[in-house]
């Protein structure tokens, strides 16, 4: 029965369909910082504690001058319908697996350098000071606790 062409076809669909889902997840979790810089980036610590005051400063930056909201959305889930966006979709900050996979230092590296090959641009120093970048990252982290 496995030899029948339509059965093989169904099996193929099952296997290919499943691995596509797995590939989508692991592509989001794959580190964005290049291998020669990631160990250093992982040692950078957020100098600001996650107090309600500091998270509020980050919230204002996210929705205001840094316009993060235009791609990552009000709910932090990432908008899927941005005209002209190339490559990866904006990150879903409510994804717990992604939150756990990243150190604060790696996220800071992204705000400094952008995510190579995607539309996630560099924000330090043109849009954000380093202090503001750490504050907005406190807000990004807060999506993982909702
Ligand atoms: C023009 C749309 C756009 C804007 C504006 C934008 N982002 Fe992104 N962002 C993206 C995209 C696209 C990705 C996915 C990149 C990838 O998969 O590597 C991303 C990914 C990220 C990541 C995840 C990187 C990782 O390691 O997985 C962080 C953190 C992030 N953005 C923070 C921000 C913050 C904070 C702001 C505002 C200062 C911002 N983004 C503004 C499009 C945007």
Backbone and ligand atoms as CSV (ligand in chain L), in Angstrom:
chain,resi,resn,atom,element,x,y,z
A,1,UNK,N,N,0.828,-1.201,0.000
A,1,UNK,CA,C,0.000,0.000,0.000
A,1,UNK,C,C,0.874,1.269,0.000
A,2,UNK,N,N,2.026,1.242,0.710
A,2,UNK,CA,C,2.932,2.397,0.691
A,2,UNK,C,C,3.454,2.691,-0.700
A,3,UNK,N,N,3.408,1.609,-1.551
A,3,UNK,CA,C,3.932,1.776,-2.898
A,3,UNK,C,C,3.008,2.595,-3.790
A,4,UNK,N,N,1.735,2.718,-3.388
A,4,UNK,CA,C,0.785,3.438,-4.252
A,4,UNK,C,C,1.185,4.918,-4.338
A,5,UNK,N,N,1.236,5.450,-5.537
A,5,UNK,CA,C,1.746,6.823,-5.706
A,5,UNK,C,C,0.996,7.838,-4.845
A,6,UNK,N,N,-0.333,7.725,-4.730
A,6,UNK,CA,C,-1.046,8.780,-3.993
A,6,UNK,C,C,-0.726,8.729,-2.498
A,7,UNK,N,N,-0.396,7.514,-1.989
A,7,UNK,CA,C,-0.045,7.411,-0.569
A,7,UNK,C,C,1.298,8.102,-0.341
A,8,UNK,N,N,2.229,7.844,-1.235
A,8,UNK,CA,C,3.539,8.492,-1.110
A,8,UNK,C,C,3.375,10.016,-1.162
A,9,UNK,N,N,2.478,10.460,-2.007
A,9,UNK,CA,C,2.250,11.884,-2.158
A,9,UNK,C,C,1.736,12.492,-0.836
A,10,UNK,N,N,0.782,11.783,-0.221
A,10,UNK,CA,C,0.242,12.265,1.044
A,10,UNK,C,C,1.331,12.332,2.116
A,11,UNK,N,N,2.165,11.267,2.168
A,11,UNK,CA,C,3.246,11.236,3.157
A,11,UNK,C,C,4.186,12.416,2.950
A,12,UNK,N,N,4.503,12.684,1.690
A,12,UNK,CA,C,5.399,13.789,1.368
A,12,UNK,C,C,4.824,15.103,1.881
A,13,UNK,N,N,3.522,15.301,1.635
A,13,UNK,CA,C,2.883,16.542,2.063
A,13,UNK,C,C,3.013,16.700,3.564
A,14,UNK,N,N,2.802,15.568,4.279
A,14,UNK,CA,C,2.862,15.607,5.735
A,14,UNK,C,C,4.260,16.014,6.200
A,15,UNK,N,N,5.263,15.359,5.644
A,15,UNK,CA,C,6.644,15.606,6.069
A,15,UNK,C,C,7.064,17.038,5.719
A,16,UNK,N,N,6.789,17.452,4.487
A,16,UNK,CA,C,7.219,18.784,4.054
A,16,UNK,C,C,6.480,19.858,4.854
A,17,UNK,N,N,5.162,19.643,5.071
A,17,UNK,CA,C,4.366,20.614,5.824
A,17,UNK,C,C,4.929,20.810,7.214
A,18,UNK,N,N,5.247,19.723,7.903
A,18,UNK,CA,C,5.747,19.830,9.272
A,18,UNK,C,C,7.104,20.501,9.345
A,19,UNK,N,N,7.993,20.147,8.439
A,19,UNK,CA,C,9.330,20.718,8.553
A,19,UNK,C,C,9.300,22.201,8.215
A,20,UNK,N,N,8.322,22.628,7.408
A,20,UNK,CA,C,8.226,24.055,7.115
A,20,UNK,C,C,7.904,24.822,8.394
A,21,UNK,N,N,7.019,24.256,9.235
A,21,UNK,CA,C,6.654,24.928,10.482
A,21,UNK,C,C,7.878,25.003,11.397
A,22,UNK,N,N,8.591,23.881,11.519
A,22,UNK,CA,C,9.787,23.860,12.371
A,22,UNK,C,C,10.820,24.874,11.875
A,23,UNK,N,N,10.991,24.936,10.549
A,23,UNK,CA,C,11.992,25.842,9.993
A,23,UNK,C,C,11.644,27.288,10.327
A,24,UNK,N,N,10.341,27.630,10.279
A,24,UNK,CA,C,9.947,29.009,10.583
A,24,UNK,C,C,10.337,29.344,12.014
A,25,UNK,N,N,10.081,28.438,12.967
A,25,UNK,CA,C,10.419,28.714,14.362
A,25,UNK,C,C,11.915,28.850,14.563
A,26,UNK,N,N,12.665,27.886,14.037
A,26,UNK,CA,C,14.095,27.920,14.336
A,26,UNK,C,C,14.762,29.086,13.610
A,27,UNK,N,N,14.173,29.570,12.518
A,27,UNK,CA,C,14.808,30.704,11.848
A,27,UNK,C,C,14.665,31.967,12.700
A,28,UNK,N,N,13.603,32.054,13.491
A,28,UNK,CA,C,13.439,33.204,14.377
A,28,UNK,C,C,14.404,33.107,15.565
A,29,UNK,N,N,14.655,31.887,16.031
A,29,UNK,CA,C,15.512,31.702,17.215
A,29,UNK,C,C,17.005,31.772,16.880
A,30,UNK,N,N,17.325,31.566,15.631
A,30,UNK,CA,C,18.733,31.585,15.218
A,30,UNK,C,C,19.374,32.938,15.585
A,31,UNK,N,N,20.582,32.930,16.185
A,31,UNK,CA,C,21.195,34.203,16.605
A,31,UNK,C,C,21.344,35.173,15.439
A,32,UNK,N,N,21.147,36.459,15.701
A,32,UNK,CA,C,21.298,37.492,14.686
A,32,UNK,C,C,22.680,38.130,14.738
A,33,UNK,N,N,23.332,38.084,15.895
A,33,UNK,CA,C,24.648,38.713,16.031
A,33,UNK,C,C,25.681,37.775,15.394
A,34,UNK,N,N,26.581,38.311,14.548
A,34,UNK,CA,C,27.575,37.451,13.882
A,34,UNK,C,C,28.446,36.700,14.903
A,35,UNK,N,N,28.870,35.474,14.549
A,35,UNK,CA,C,29.607,34.608,15.481
A,35,UNK,C,C,30.835,35.271,16.109
A,36,UNK,N,N,31.531,36.130,15.356
A,36,UNK,CA,C,32.751,36.731,15.914
A,36,UNK,C,C,32.461,37.849,16.916
A,37,UNK,N,N,31.185,38.224,17.077
A,37,UNK,CA,C,30.872,39.319,18.009
A,37,UNK,C,C,29.921,38.904,19.117
A,38,UNK,N,N,29.354,37.703,18.992
A,38,UNK,CA,C,28.249,37.369,19.896
A,38,UNK,C,C,28.711,37.160,21.340
A,39,UNK,N,N,29.892,36.572,21.537
A,39,UNK,CA,C,30.330,36.319,22.915
A,39,UNK,C,C,30.499,37.635,23.671
A,40,UNK,N,N,31.076,38.621,23.001
A,40,UNK,CA,C,31.265,39.936,23.617
A,40,UNK,C,C,29.898,40.580,23.896
A,41,UNK,N,N,29.016,40.539,22.879
A,41,UNK,CA,C,27.696,41.178,23.031
A,41,UNK,C,C,26.946,40.575,24.230
A,42,UNK,N,N,27.103,39.278,24.436
A,42,UNK,CA,C,26.372,38.621,25.529
A,42,UNK,C,C,26.813,39.101,26.908
A,43,UNK,N,N,27.980,39.751,26.996
A,43,UNK,CA,C,28.452,40.223,28.310
A,43,UNK,C,C,27.874,41.603,28.656
A,44,UNK,N,N,27.250,42.296,27.678
A,44,UNK,CA,C,26.706,43.634,27.950
A,44,UNK,C,C,25.437,43.503,28.799
A,45,UNK,N,N,25.381,44.311,29.865
A,45,UNK,CA,C,24.240,44.253,30.783
A,45,UNK,C,C,23.444,45.547,30.728
A,46,UNK,N,N,22.137,45.438,30.867
A,46,UNK,CA,C,21.297,46.641,30.922
A,46,UNK,C,C,21.573,47.373,32.242
A,47,UNK,N,N,22.070,48.627,32.159
A,47,UNK,CA,C,22.392,49.347,33.401
A,47,UNK,C,C,21.147,49.818,34.158
A,48,UNK,N,N,19.979,49.763,33.503
A,48,UNK,CA,C,18.750,50.234,34.154
A,48,UNK,C,C,17.947,49.060,34.713
A,49,UNK,N,N,17.520,49.152,35.979
A,49,UNK,CA,C,16.638,48.114,36.507
A,49,UNK,C,C,15.235,48.234,35.895
A,50,UNK,N,N,14.504,47.121,35.826
A,50,UNK,CA,C,13.175,47.113,35.196
A,50,UNK,C,C,12.110,47.659,36.154
A,51,UNK,N,N,12.287,48.917,36.559
A,51,UNK,CA,C,11.275,49.557,37.420
A,51,UNK,C,C,10.139,50.064,36.532
A,52,UNK,N,N,8.928,50.254,37.087
A,52,UNK,CA,C,7.820,50.784,36.283
A,52,UNK,C,C,8.192,52.111,35.614
A,53,UNK,N,N,8.966,52.930,36.313
A,53,UNK,CA,C,9.399,54.214,35.756
A,53,UNK,C,C,10.245,54.065,34.489
A,54,UNK,N,N,11.229,53.173,34.560
A,54,UNK,CA,C,12.123,52.965,33.410
A,54,UNK,C,C,11.393,52.296,32.250
A,55,UNK,N,N,10.493,51.356,32.556
A,55,UNK,CA,C,9.718,50.693,31.492
A,55,UNK,C,C,8.818,51.724,30.803
A,56,UNK,N,N,8.279,52.648,31.591
A,56,UNK,CA,C,7.430,53.706,31.032
A,56,UNK,C,C,8.243,54.609,30.084
A,57,UNK,N,N,9.499,54.898,30.462
A,57,UNK,CA,C,10.349,55.686,29.562
A,57,UNK,C,C,10.532,54.947,28.247
A,58,UNK,N,N,10.754,53.629,28.337
A,58,UNK,CA,C,10.919,52.807,27.146
A,58,UNK,C,C,9.648,52.769,26.307
A,59,UNK,N,N,8.500,52.709,26.977
A,59,UNK,CA,C,7.224,52.664,26.264
A,59,UNK,C,C,7.041,53.932,25.425
A,60,UNK,N,N,7.381,55.072,26.018
A,60,UNK,CA,C,7.221,56.349,25.297
A,60,UNK,C,C,8.116,56.382,24.053
A,61,UNK,N,N,9.329,55.852,24.185
A,61,UNK,CA,C,10.269,55.847,23.047
A,61,UNK,C,C,9.750,54.916,21.949
A,62,UNK,N,N,9.268,53.743,22.340
A,62,UNK,CA,C,8.766,52.721,21.411
A,62,UNK,C,C,7.612,53.270,20.566
A,63,UNK,N,N,6.708,54.014,21.235
A,63,UNK,CA,C,5.531,54.533,20.529
A,63,UNK,C,C,5.782,55.916,19.944
A,64,UNK,N,N,6.873,56.544,20.357
A,64,UNK,CA,C,7.126,57.923,19.940
A,64,UNK,C,C,8.289,58.046,18.991
A,65,UNK,N,N,9.375,58.650,19.471
A,65,UNK,CA,C,10.413,59.094,18.548
A,65,UNK,C,C,11.126,57.970,17.804
A,66,UNK,N,N,11.126,56.729,18.341
A,66,UNK,CA,C,11.848,55.659,17.656
A,66,UNK,C,C,10.927,54.855,16.718
A,67,UNK,N,N,9.618,55.166,16.722
A,67,UNK,CA,C,8.621,54.568,15.812
A,67,UNK,C,C,8.713,53.042,15.691
A,68,UNK,N,N,9.182,52.350,16.719
A,68,UNK,CA,C,9.222,50.880,16.724
A,68,UNK,C,C,7.825,50.323,16.448
A,69,UNK,N,N,6.817,51.045,16.974
A,69,UNK,CA,C,5.430,50.589,16.891
A,69,UNK,C,C,4.980,50.404,15.439
A,70,UNK,N,N,5.552,51.154,14.497
A,70,UNK,CA,C,5.080,51.078,13.110
A,70,UNK,C,C,5.362,49.707,12.494
A,71,UNK,N,N,6.328,48.966,13.028
A,71,UNK,CA,C,6.595,47.620,12.512
A,71,UNK,C,C,6.262,46.535,13.549
A,72,UNK,N,N,6.543,46.813,14.823
A,72,UNK,CA,C,6.347,45.766,15.832
A,72,UNK,C,C,4.938,45.772,16.415
A,73,UNK,N,N,4.152,46.814,16.137
A,73,UNK,CA,C,2.752,46.840,16.534
A,73,UNK,C,C,2.536,47.279,17.973
A,74,UNK,N,N,1.325,47.740,18.263
A,74,UNK,CA,C,0.983,48.201,19.620
A,74,UNK,C,C,1.082,47.060,20.618
A,75,UNK,N,N,0.733,45.854,20.159
A,75,UNK,CA,C,0.744,44.697,21.058
A,75,UNK,C,C,2.083,43.948,21.017
A,76,UNK,N,N,3.068,44.469,20.261
A,76,UNK,CA,C,4.397,43.869,20.215
A,76,UNK,C,C,4.477,42.581,19.416
A,77,UNK,N,N,3.384,42.219,18.746
A,77,UNK,CA,C,3.372,40.925,18.043
A,77,UNK,C,C,3.977,40.998,16.647
A,78,UNK,N,N,4.252,42.207,16.177
A,78,UNK,CA,C,4.872,42.344,14.852
A,78,UNK,C,C,3.808,42.396,13.770
A,79,UNK,N,N,3.864,43.423,12.932
A,79,UNK,CA,C,2.860,43.560,11.880
A,79,UNK,C,C,3.289,42.754,10.664
A,80,UNK,N,N,2.314,42.108,10.011
A,80,UNK,CA,C,2.634,41.234,8.893
A,80,UNK,C,C,2.354,41.844,7.542
A,81,UNK,N,N,1.837,43.070,7.511
A,81,UNK,CA,C,1.337,43.604,6.237
A,81,UNK,C,C,1.951,44.951,5.902
A,82,UNK,N,N,3.274,45.075,6.120
A,82,UNK,CA,C,3.903,46.365,5.852
A,82,UNK,C,C,4.354,46.413,4.395
A,83,UNK,N,N,3.806,47.351,3.601
A,83,UNK,CA,C,4.179,47.396,2.185
A,83,UNK,C,C,5.682,47.650,2.035
A,84,UNK,N,N,6.300,46.895,1.141
A,84,UNK,CA,C,7.710,47.149,0.833
A,84,UNK,C,C,8.701,46.495,1.779
A,85,UNK,N,N,8.236,45.848,2.848
A,85,UNK,CA,C,9.158,45.216,3.784
A,85,UNK,C,C,9.802,43.984,3.131
A,86,UNK,N,N,11.136,43.907,3.204
A,86,UNK,CA,C,11.836,42.772,2.589
A,86,UNK,C,C,12.324,41.827,3.677
A,87,UNK,N,N,12.450,40.566,3.330
A,87,UNK,CA,C,13.055,39.604,4.250
A,87,UNK,C,C,12.141,39.250,5.411
A,88,UNK,N,N,12.741,39.063,6.595
A,88,UNK,CA,C,12.013,38.601,7.767
A,88,UNK,C,C,10.914,39.579,8.185
A,89,UNK,N,N,9.862,39.030,8.808
A,89,UNK,CA,C,8.821,39.873,9.391
A,89,UNK,C,C,9.343,40.482,10.687
A,90,UNK,N,N,8.772,41.625,11.092
A,90,UNK,CA,C,9.159,42.209,12.384
A,90,UNK,C,C,8.942,41.194,13.508
A,91,UNK,N,N,9.840,41.190,14.464
A,91,UNK,CA,C,9.777,40.182,15.524
A,91,UNK,C,C,8.522,40.304,16.380
A,92,UNK,N,N,7.987,39.141,16.786
A,92,UNK,CA,C,6.890,39.062,17.749
A,92,UNK,C,C,7.511,39.008,19.147
A,93,UNK,N,N,7.380,40.109,19.891
A,93,UNK,CA,C,8.036,40.186,21.203
A,93,UNK,C,C,7.288,39.380,22.279
A,94,UNK,N,N,6.088,38.898,21.956
A,94,UNK,CA,C,5.360,38.089,22.948
A,94,UNK,C,C,5.760,36.608,22.850
A,95,UNK,N,N,6.642,36.279,21.913
A,95,UNK,CA,C,7.096,34.886,21.721
A,95,UNK,C,C,8.073,34.522,22.859
A,96,UNK,N,N,7.601,33.671,23.768
A,96,UNK,CA,C,8.398,33.349,24.969
A,96,UNK,C,C,9.698,32.636,24.607
A,97,UNK,N,N,9.623,31.775,23.593
A,97,UNK,CA,C,10.834,31.029,23.203
A,97,UNK,C,C,11.891,31.994,22.690
A,98,UNK,N,N,11.445,32.990,21.921
A,98,UNK,CA,C,12.392,34.007,21.421
A,98,UNK,C,C,12.953,34.831,22.580
A,99,UNK,N,N,12.087,35.260,23.498
A,99,UNK,CA,C,12.559,36.046,24.658
A,99,UNK,C,C,13.649,35.279,25.410
A,100,UNK,N,N,13.417,33.971,25.591
A,100,UNK,CA,C,14.363,33.165,26.375
A,100,UNK,C,C,15.671,32.939,25.612
A,101,UNK,N,N,15.576,32.951,24.279
A,101,UNK,CA,C,16.757,32.626,23.467
A,101,UNK,C,C,17.762,33.788,23.399
A,102,UNK,N,N,17.316,35.008,23.724
A,102,UNK,CA,C,18.180,36.187,23.535
A,102,UNK,C,C,18.646,36.775,24.866
A,103,UNK,N,N,19.913,37.219,24.905
A,103,UNK,CA,C,20.397,38.017,26.041
A,103,UNK,C,C,20.114,39.490,25.738
A,104,UNK,N,N,20.106,40.316,26.798
A,104,UNK,CA,C,19.912,41.756,26.598
A,104,UNK,C,C,21.004,42.324,25.694
A,105,UNK,N,N,22.226,41.822,25.872
A,105,UNK,CA,C,23.351,42.331,25.089
A,105,UNK,C,C,23.160,42.110,23.591
A,106,UNK,N,N,22.598,40.946,23.227
A,106,UNK,CA,C,22.351,40.691,21.789
A,106,UNK,C,C,21.330,41.682,21.239
A,107,UNK,N,N,20.309,41.998,22.028
A,107,UNK,CA,C,19.281,42.934,21.553
A,107,UNK,C,C,19.880,44.339,21.409
A,108,UNK,N,N,20.766,44.686,22.330
A,108,UNK,CA,C,21.437,45.990,22.246
A,108,UNK,C,C,22.300,46.054,20.983
A,109,UNK,N,N,22.983,44.949,20.684
A,109,UNK,CA,C,23.803,44.885,19.466
A,109,UNK,C,C,22.935,45.182,18.247
A,110,UNK,N,N,21.710,44.622,18.216
A,110,UNK,CA,C,20.794,44.849,17.090
A,110,UNK,C,C,20.420,46.323,16.985
A,111,UNK,N,N,20.189,46.979,18.108
A,111,UNK,CA,C,19.834,48.402,18.049
A,111,UNK,C,C,21.020,49.245,17.581
A,112,UNK,N,N,22.218,48.768,17.827
A,112,UNK,CA,C,23.417,49.461,17.336
A,112,UNK,C,C,23.646,49.205,15.846
A,113,UNK,N,N,23.472,47.963,15.422
A,113,UNK,CA,C,23.903,47.552,14.070
A,113,UNK,C,C,22.772,47.215,13.109
A,114,UNK,N,N,21.562,47.046,13.621
A,114,UNK,CA,C,20.479,46.511,12.804
A,114,UNK,C,C,20.637,45.009,12.677
A,115,UNK,N,N,19.657,44.348,12.066
A,115,UNK,CA,C,19.764,42.909,11.834
A,115,UNK,C,C,20.133,42.707,10.373
A,116,UNK,N,N,21.387,42.286,10.115
A,116,UNK,CA,C,21.888,42.248,8.744
A,116,UNK,C,C,20.946,41.495,7.791
A,117,UNK,N,N,20.729,42.072,6.627
A,117,UNK,CA,C,19.902,41.424,5.603
A,117,UNK,C,C,18.403,41.550,5.826
A,118,UNK,N,N,17.986,42.357,6.815
A,118,UNK,CA,C,16.545,42.551,7.049
A,118,UNK,C,C,16.250,44.050,7.132
A,119,UNK,N,N,14.972,44.381,7.293
A,119,UNK,CA,C,14.596,45.789,7.399
A,119,UNK,C,C,14.672,46.314,8.830
A,120,UNK,N,N,15.212,45.520,9.756
A,120,UNK,CA,C,15.464,46.026,11.107
A,120,UNK,C,C,16.755,46.838,11.046
A,121,UNK,N,N,16.600,48.188,11.154
A,121,UNK,CA,C,17.728,49.101,10.940
A,121,UNK,C,C,18.487,49.359,12.236
A,122,UNK,N,N,19.595,50.068,12.113
A,122,UNK,CA,C,20.353,50.512,13.281
A,122,UNK,C,C,19.716,51.807,13.818
A,123,UNK,N,N,19.572,51.907,15.146
A,123,UNK,CA,C,18.933,53.095,15.741
A,123,UNK,C,C,19.900,53.938,16.566
A,124,UNK,N,N,21.012,53.320,17.026
A,124,UNK,CA,C,22.028,54.059,17.792
A,124,UNK,C,C,23.141,54.423,16.802
A,125,UNK,N,N,23.602,55.653,16.707
A,125,UNK,CA,C,23.236,56.815,17.540
A,125,UNK,C,C,22.245,57.774,16.874
A,126,UNK,N,N,21.782,57.471,15.650
A,126,UNK,CA,C,20.997,58.476,14.920
A,126,UNK,C,C,19.671,58.799,15.584
A,127,UNK,N,N,18.982,57.755,16.073
A,127,UNK,CA,C,17.651,57.969,16.647
A,127,UNK,C,C,17.698,57.884,18.169
A,128,UNK,N,N,18.485,56.959,18.682
A,128,UNK,CA,C,18.506,56.703,20.129
A,128,UNK,C,C,19.905,56.869,20.712
A,129,UNK,N,N,19.970,57.419,21.944
A,129,UNK,CA,C,21.222,57.341,22.697
A,129,UNK,C,C,21.309,55.919,23.270
A,130,UNK,N,N,22.468,55.545,23.776
A,130,UNK,CA,C,22.598,54.208,24.366
A,130,UNK,C,C,21.646,54.049,25.549
A,131,UNK,N,N,21.503,55.122,26.345
A,131,UNK,CA,C,20.601,55.053,27.508
A,131,UNK,C,C,19.169,54.779,27.058
A,132,UNK,N,N,18.720,55.503,26.030
A,132,UNK,CA,C,17.346,55.317,25.537
A,132,UNK,C,C,17.168,53.914,24.968
A,133,UNK,N,N,18.205,53.391,24.320
A,133,UNK,CA,C,18.120,52.035,23.750
A,133,UNK,C,C,17.915,51.013,24.870
A,134,UNK,N,N,18.649,51.159,25.975
A,134,UNK,CA,C,18.458,50.215,27.090
A,134,UNK,C,C,17.046,50.341,27.654
A,135,UNK,N,N,16.519,51.582,27.700
A,135,UNK,CA,C,15.162,51.766,28.233
A,135,UNK,C,C,14.119,51.123,27.324
A,136,UNK,N,N,14.284,51.302,26.009
A,136,UNK,CA,C,13.289,50.713,25.100
A,136,UNK,C,C,13.371,49.177,25.169
A,137,UNK,N,N,14.566,48.669,25.451
A,137,UNK,CA,C,14.683,47.200,25.577
A,137,UNK,C,C,13.970,46.692,26.838
A,138,UNK,N,N,13.917,47.516,27.891
A,138,UNK,CA,C,13.124,47.109,29.064
A,138,UNK,C,C,11.662,46.940,28.660
A,139,UNK,N,N,11.190,47.844,27.794
A,139,UNK,CA,C,9.806,47.749,27.328
A,139,UNK,C,C,9.614,46.515,26.430
A,140,UNK,N,N,10.594,46.255,25.546
A,140,UNK,CA,C,10.534,45.059,24.680
A,140,UNK,C,C,10.446,43.802,25.560
A,141,UNK,N,N,11.236,43.745,26.617
A,141,UNK,CA,C,11.199,42.592,27.534
A,141,UNK,C,C,9.846,42.464,28.222
A,142,UNK,N,N,9.197,43.625,28.484
A,142,UNK,CA,C,7.929,43.564,29.223
A,142,UNK,C,C,6.840,42.855,28.412
A,143,UNK,N,N,6.962,42.799,27.080
A,143,UNK,CA,C,5.977,42.051,26.267
A,143,UNK,C,C,6.046,40.555,26.570
A,144,UNK,N,N,7.197,40.101,27.005
A,144,UNK,CA,C,7.351,38.678,27.321
A,144,UNK,C,C,6.712,38.300,28.648
A,145,UNK,N,N,6.291,39.288,29.431
A,145,UNK,CA,C,5.702,38.994,30.739
A,145,UNK,C,C,4.206,39.217,30.735
A,146,UNK,N,N,3.592,39.419,29.542
A,146,UNK,CA,C,2.145,39.686,29.515
A,146,UNK,C,C,1.361,38.437,29.192
L,1,LIG,C1,C,10.857,49.226,9.456
L,1,LIG,C2,C,10.286,48.271,10.387
L,1,LIG,C3,C,10.925,48.187,11.772
L,1,LIG,C4,C,11.076,49.181,12.711
L,1,LIG,C5,C,10.659,50.652,12.614
L,1,LIG,C6,C,11.663,48.545,13.875
L,1,LIG,N1,N,11.868,47.222,13.637
L,1,LIG,FE1,FE,12.690,45.866,14.932
L,1,LIG,N2,N,12.538,44.429,13.530
L,1,LIG,C7,C,12.053,44.590,12.263
L,1,LIG,C8,C,12.225,43.368,11.525
L,1,LIG,C9,C,11.828,43.130,10.074
L,1,LIG,C10,C,12.834,42.452,12.412
L,1,LIG,C11,C,13.232,40.998,12.134
L,1,LIG,C12,C,14.703,40.935,11.825
L,1,LIG,C13,C,15.244,39.541,11.866
L,1,LIG,O1,O,14.474,38.586,11.770
L,1,LIG,O2,O,16.469,39.411,12.020
L,1,LIG,C14,C,13.016,43.152,13.653
L,1,LIG,C15,C,13.612,42.583,14.769
L,1,LIG,C16,C,13.806,43.233,15.969
L,1,LIG,C17,C,14.391,42.650,17.139
L,1,LIG,C18,C,14.826,41.199,17.263
L,1,LIG,C19,C,16.217,40.896,16.821
L,1,LIG,C20,C,16.582,39.502,17.248
L,1,LIG,O3,O,17.656,39.339,17.839
L,1,LIG,O4,O,15.819,38.570,17.034
L,1,LIG,C21,C,14.388,43.596,18.118
L,1,LIG,C22,C,14.881,43.471,19.550
L,1,LIG,C23,C,13.822,44.785,17.546
L,1,LIG,N3,N,13.475,44.548,16.228
L,1,LIG,C24,C,13.631,45.950,18.241
L,1,LIG,C25,C,13.150,47.115,17.665
L,1,LIG,C26,C,13.042,48.368,18.376
L,1,LIG,C27,C,13.329,48.556,19.857
L,1,LIG,C28,C,12.617,49.291,17.485
L,1,LIG,C29,C,12.460,50.791,17.720
L,1,LIG,C30,C,13.651,51.438,18.262
L,1,LIG,C31,C,12.419,48.610,16.206
L,1,LIG,N4,N,12.754,47.297,16.363
L,1,LIG,C32,C,11.962,49.219,15.048
L,1,LIG,C33,C,11.496,45.730,11.737
L,1,LIG,C34,C,11.452,46.959,12.365
